[in-house]
Amino acid sequence: MSGFKKELNMAEDNQAAECSPTCCTGTEPPFNYGRAEGANWVEGKLDTAAGTVYKVSTALDRQDRLGSIKARIGMGRMQYSVPTGLYAIGKPGSNSPVLVSANYKLSFDLLRRELAGLNLWLLVIDTRGINVWCAAGKGTFGTAEIIKMVDTSGLSKVVSHRTLILPQLAAPGVAAHEVRRSCGFKIIYGPVRAADIPVFLSKEYKADPEMRRTRFNLSERMILVPVELAALVKPFLGLVGLLFLLNLLAFLSEGREFTIPMLLGYTGLDFIPFLAAALIGVALVPALLPYTPGRPLSWKGFVLGIAWSFVYTCTISQGGSWLQVSAYFLSLPAITAFLSLNFTGSTTYTSLSGVVKEMSVALPLIAVSAALGFIALIAAYFV
């Protein structure tokens, strides 16, 4: 590792020749890059012993930022990925570090942005377009996929060393000893945050305690809110339609005169408690995560849902019939608890086994409570 620091600042031109996207010739890529050809984040190609690989830009442009915004609000989120394979950052040579990352485009962008001025290889594995932490928990950022990509990319022909640097958050899904036994590459875990990678590399793969700490602070929790809100649009359009229909049937059953604006007004008022419960589940729960009693996410959501039910029935709705009150106390906490479960894969408050256990207990209770609540709600319109 004596030439390591020097490798970070200068290329070994005798190991890899840089080409432009239009003039590059040489062997074909060792695998199908697919959509990488002509992508805005590709700035050239490199010829290697394993074939031609794409050189990745470390600067994000307007298209990248627009894609990030769209992913944050759920637009095309499940298709926001990059082709798997071996990529080059800067002018890497045979002794350059190899970072392994997910093929979720947002993770890919955040990583490459922090690698400006470095010379290294980036091995992107197929995590089905899921970020590193969630993919490790789901098993898609796992041992088998790493071994497969090392073999498929011809990495052993490209680098002279046998070391892979993985994100620390990938550790739950990877058996390092199996990777080494199968393909000969040793695994070292890098820091939690991509911004710490340059310092980590300059210290010859040494991470200080702060680099290992996962904080999950307020801004990191709240950045997840837009995509959760976007996912609610279709379900709540259906709920608005149901409430409109119930108001219509209630007026017809009583023989009362009505207008469409009148029905829309009643529907809007009836929708308020459910809309507020959804906002509590996707925004207030993560905001108050460290302060709400209990450890399970569903319980935290349930507590805030019960509190909202009290506030709504005692002030805004001013009581109502016993069926209405029952409907709110059964359905509103069920909504907040269910939506709270969406954060189990992105917090430091639960483990993988804890998530599985919580889901097995909480989901049936939530389903029963929500069903009874909506039955009571429907009955309240006609009793």
Secondary structure by P-SEA (a helix, b strand, c coil): ccaaaaaacccccccbbbbccccccccccccccccccccccccccccccccbbbbbbccccaaaaaaaaaaaaccccccccccbbbbbcccccccbbbbbbbccaaaaaaaaaaaccbbbbbbbcccccccaaaaaaaccccaaaaaaaaaaacccccccccccccccccccccaaaaaaaaccbbbbbccccccaaaaaaaaccccccccccccccccccccaaaaaaaaaaaaaaaaaaaaaaaaaaaaaaacccccaaaaaaaaaaaaaaaaaaaaaacccccccccccccccaaaaaaaaaaaaaaaaaacccccccaaaaaaaaccaaaaaaaaaaccccccccccaaaaaaaaaccaaaaaaaaaaaaaaaaaaacc
